[in-house]
């Protein structure tokens, strides 16, 4: 059976993300990309409905996370519980993270 890949890119989630007090003042838009890989039979219905996958992540909206890793892992757990077949990859992007040198973004990716 061939393997299929579904990607959902550029999802925007509003969450409080960071350890510093200034980062906890207001929620920010956090970028998220998803990828699902698994067996797929041509002509069969989609294994993952992307609208449902995005809706599952809605429970993360408005939440507080100290680290991008925590947000990515929680998103992965939600997706795996809702769509157990195949493998998910979650990529979280935090724009302009506070750092000694100017950085455009911090990115963390987790799969399972």
Backbone bond lengths (Angstrom), bond angles and torsions (degrees), N, CA, C in turn:
res aa  C-N    CA-C-N  psi(-1)  N-CA   C-N-CA  omega(-1)  CA-C   N-CA-C  phi
1 X - - - 1.463 - - 1.541 107.81 -
2 X 1.327 116.89 135.00 1.472 118.91 179.17 1.527 111.95 -69.43
3 X 1.334 114.52 160.15 1.456 120.64 176.28 1.519 109.00 -97.93
4 X 1.330 115.44 137.83 1.457 120.86 176.23 1.517 110.43 -108.86
5 X 1.324 114.98 154.69 1.462 121.12 177.48 1.524 107.84 -130.96
6 X 1.320 116.13 127.91 1.464 122.35 174.66 1.515 106.99 -118.56
7 X 1.322 116.65 128.17 1.467 121.06 176.87 1.525 109.37 -119.77
8 X 1.316 115.19 134.64 1.461 122.35 171.49 1.521 105.49 -118.28
9 X 1.313 116.07 113.43 1.470 120.14 -172.89 1.522 111.19 -116.24
10 X 1.318 114.94 146.20 1.461 120.82 174.72 1.512 114.92 77.04
11 X 1.323 117.09 25.74 1.470 119.69 175.01 1.531 107.46 -66.50
12 X 1.316 116.93 137.48 1.461 121.35 177.76 1.516 109.07 -114.50
13 X 1.305 114.75 125.60 1.454 122.83 -178.14 1.520 107.48 -124.14
14 X 1.312 117.77 133.97 1.460 120.63 178.03 1.522 108.32 -95.44
15 X 1.339 115.54 119.29 1.461 121.12 -179.14 1.525 108.96 -151.27
16 X 1.324 115.86 158.60 1.455 121.18 171.53 1.520 106.08 -86.81
17 X 1.328 115.89 124.87 1.456 119.56 -172.38 1.514 110.46 -139.21
18 X 1.331 116.85 113.76 1.455 120.86 176.95 1.514 112.08 144.43
19 X 1.318 114.61 162.80 1.461 121.75 179.73 1.521 113.11 -95.08
20 X 1.315 116.64 -32.20 1.462 120.38 -174.97 1.524 111.54 -69.83
21 X 1.333 117.49 144.72 1.468 120.29 179.44 1.531 112.98 -54.08
22 X 1.328 117.32 -38.14 1.459 119.40 -179.60 1.536 111.54 -65.52
23 X 1.318 117.19 -28.75 1.464 120.95 178.55 1.524 112.27 -75.68
24 X 1.319 116.14 -19.06 1.462 120.53 -177.84 1.526 112.62 -91.38
25 X 1.336 117.32 -2.55 1.460 120.39 -177.89 1.520 113.03 -68.43
26 X 1.335 116.49 -40.21 1.465 120.81 -174.80 1.525 110.17 -141.77
27 X 1.325 115.99 145.07 1.466 118.09 172.15 1.535 109.55 -64.94
28 X 1.306 116.31 155.44 1.463 122.12 178.31 1.523 108.42 -129.87
29 X 1.325 115.38 161.07 1.460 119.68 172.66 1.520 108.37 -78.11
30 X 1.306 115.71 127.50 1.456 122.58 178.87 1.522 106.96 -115.39
31 X 1.323 116.32 131.24 1.461 120.65 178.66 1.513 111.24 -84.80
32 X 1.325 115.25 145.70 1.456 120.42 179.65 1.526 109.13 -144.39
33 X 1.319 115.52 134.78 1.460 122.67 173.48 1.515 107.56 -118.82
34 X 1.329 116.43 139.76 1.454 121.85 179.65 1.519 109.55 -121.54
35 X 1.321 115.47 147.77 1.459 120.50 172.49 1.515 108.09 -140.68
36 X 1.337 115.61 132.49 1.456 122.19 174.16 1.518 107.63 -116.49
37 X 1.333 116.59 134.55 1.467 122.49 176.05 1.521 108.14 -128.67
38 X 1.315 115.24 136.43 1.454 118.22 177.06 1.507 111.54 179.84
39 X 1.327 115.83 177.22 1.464 120.01 -179.62 1.523 110.70 -65.74
40 X 1.306 114.12 140.75 1.464 119.57 -179.74 1.517 108.81 -144.05
41 X 1.304 115.33 133.14 1.453 121.96 178.31 1.524 109.18 -100.10
42 X 1.331 118.39 116.45 1.465 119.86 178.81 1.530 110.88 -53.32
43 X 1.318 115.12 134.90 1.459 121.38 -179.29 1.517 113.72 91.25
44 X 1.326 117.74 -12.43 1.463 119.57 178.42 1.526 109.36 -86.54
45 X 1.328 117.39 162.00 1.474 118.81 178.43 1.528 110.20 -65.26
46 X 1.320 117.13 157.87 1.471 120.15 179.15 1.529 111.60 -57.41
47 X 1.308 116.01 140.94 1.456 121.54 178.67 1.522 109.94 -72.60
48 X 1.333 116.10 -35.74 1.462 122.25 -179.27 1.522 108.49 -124.56
49 X 1.313 115.67 124.63 1.459 120.50 173.16 1.519 106.97 -85.60
50 X 1.336 117.85 117.16 1.461 118.90 -172.86 1.514 113.12 -67.34
51 X 1.308 118.55 -27.64 1.467 119.71 174.79 1.522 111.06 -65.43
52 X 1.321 116.13 -40.77 1.470 120.56 177.68 1.522 110.92 -67.60
53 X 1.332 117.17 -38.44 1.466 120.48 178.73 1.529 110.29 -62.37
54 X 1.326 116.74 -44.22 1.467 119.98 178.46 1.534 110.76 -65.95
55 X 1.339 116.89 -38.05 1.468 120.56 179.80 1.528 111.43 -64.12
56 X 1.333 117.18 -36.01 1.465 121.12 178.25 1.525 110.15 -58.71
57 X 1.323 116.38 -36.06 1.465 120.32 -178.83 1.524 112.68 -75.04
58 X 1.318 117.50 -11.99 1.458 121.50 179.32 1.518 113.39 -57.88
59 X 1.331 116.89 -26.51 1.470 119.41 179.36 1.535 112.12 -69.23
60 X 1.330 117.66 -13.24 1.465 121.66 177.73 1.531 112.02 -86.58
61 X 1.311 115.98 -15.47 1.467 121.91 -178.09 1.525 110.22 -60.00
62 X 1.346 115.94 130.87 1.457 121.53 176.73 1.519 114.93 80.50
63 X 1.310 117.45 -0.09 1.467 120.77 -178.99 1.527 111.28 -80.84
64 X 1.307 115.47 168.61 1.458 123.62 -178.13 1.525 109.41 -111.67
65 X 1.326 117.26 123.96 1.462 122.87 178.70 1.524 108.44 -129.50
66 X 1.314 116.43 135.70 1.459 120.08 176.79 1.524 111.87 -76.71
67 X 1.328 116.50 -35.02 1.469 121.04 -173.58 1.522 111.93 -131.40
68 X 1.344 116.26 150.74 1.464 120.31 174.66 1.522 109.86 -61.40
69 X 1.330 116.91 -32.67 1.463 120.79 179.17 1.527 111.55 -61.30
70 X 1.330 117.12 -40.73 1.464 121.19 -179.88 1.523 110.87 -64.93
71 X 1.315 116.87 -42.87 1.463 120.90 178.40 1.523 110.71 -64.17
72 X 1.316 117.80 -45.33 1.471 121.50 -179.49 1.526 111.13 -62.25
73 X 1.323 117.37 -44.01 1.462 120.72 -178.49 1.522 112.04 -67.38
74 X 1.323 117.10 -37.19 1.466 119.49 177.81 1.527 110.48 -68.17
75 X 1.327 117.10 -40.32 1.471 120.44 176.51 1.524 110.09 -62.15
76 X 1.323 117.41 -43.06 1.459 121.17 178.58 1.526 110.99 -60.50
77 X 1.321 117.34 -44.45 1.467 120.76 179.19 1.525 111.67 -60.34
78 X 1.329 116.70 -42.87 1.471 120.69 179.11 1.526 111.46 -62.83
79 X 1.326 116.56 -44.68 1.468 120.53 -178.41 1.524 111.60 -67.31
80 X 1.318 117.22 -42.05 1.470 120.27 179.75 1.531 111.18 -65.16
81 X 1.335 116.96 -36.16 1.467 120.27 178.79 1.533 110.98 -69.37
82 X 1.312 117.28 -35.75 1.465 121.23 -177.43 1.525 113.33 -83.61
83 X 1.330 116.28 -30.44 1.462 122.32 -177.71 1.531 108.09 -134.49
84 X 1.342 117.04 81.23 1.458 120.43 -170.22 1.529 116.15 -70.66
85 X 1.307 119.89 -20.33 1.465 120.78 -179.31 1.522 110.93 -80.65
86 X 1.307 117.66 145.73 1.457 121.13 176.41 1.523 112.34 82.86
87 X 1.324 114.56 -171.75 1.461 122.57 -177.72 1.520 109.67 -123.90
88 X 1.306 116.19 135.78 1.460 122.23 177.73 1.525 110.58 -104.93
89 X 1.328 115.46 146.50 1.456 122.50 167.92 1.522 106.95 -125.77
90 X 1.314 116.42 129.27 1.468 122.82 178.81 1.522 107.66 -117.47
91 X 1.318 115.59 128.68 1.465 121.86 178.53 1.522 107.75 -120.58
92 X 1.342 116.99 122.35 1.463 122.19 -179.92 1.519 108.55 -111.27
93 X 1.337 115.28 135.19 1.466 121.70 -177.57 1.526 108.84 -121.73
94 X 1.334 115.55 122.18 1.463 121.82 176.36 1.528 107.11 -108.41
95 X 1.309 116.77 115.66 1.465 121.25 -179.02 1.523 110.85 -75.54
96 X 1.301 115.27 143.12 1.468 123.84 174.76 1.530 113.71 47.60
97 X 1.333 118.07 58.70 1.466 118.97 178.70 1.524 110.71 -68.48
98 X 1.328 117.42 145.93 1.462 118.85 177.95 1.531 109.33 -68.21
99 X 1.298 116.49 125.05 1.465 121.92 -179.17 1.526 108.07 -156.15
100 X 1.330 117.68 158.34 1.468 120.20 -179.91 1.530 113.13 -59.69
101 X 1.323 117.14 -31.32 1.464 121.56 174.35 1.518 108.73 -110.48
102 X 1.299 117.46 146.15 1.454 121.27 -179.62 1.523 110.06 -61.42
103 X 1.325 115.96 129.52 1.459 122.72 179.60 1.516 108.97 -128.79
104 X 1.314 116.53 136.83 1.464 120.85 178.84 1.520 111.40 -72.07
105 X 1.335 116.47 -36.47 1.459 119.08 -177.49 1.534 110.91 -166.16
106 X 1.327 113.74 156.25 1.460 121.98 169.61 1.524 105.53 -111.72
107 X 1.317 116.38 134.07 1.467 121.12 -176.56 1.524 109.14 -128.13
108 X 1.331 116.08 133.18 1.455 121.20 174.24 1.515 108.62 -129.86
109 X 1.325 116.19 137.45 1.456 121.79 -178.11 1.529 108.78 -129.28
110 X 1.336 116.20 134.67 1.456 121.72 179.29 1.534 108.35 -135.31
111 X 1.322 116.37 144.02 1.474 121.83 -179.18 1.506 110.73 -129.17
112 X 1.319 114.87 154.99 1.462 119.23 174.77 1.495 111.15 171.91
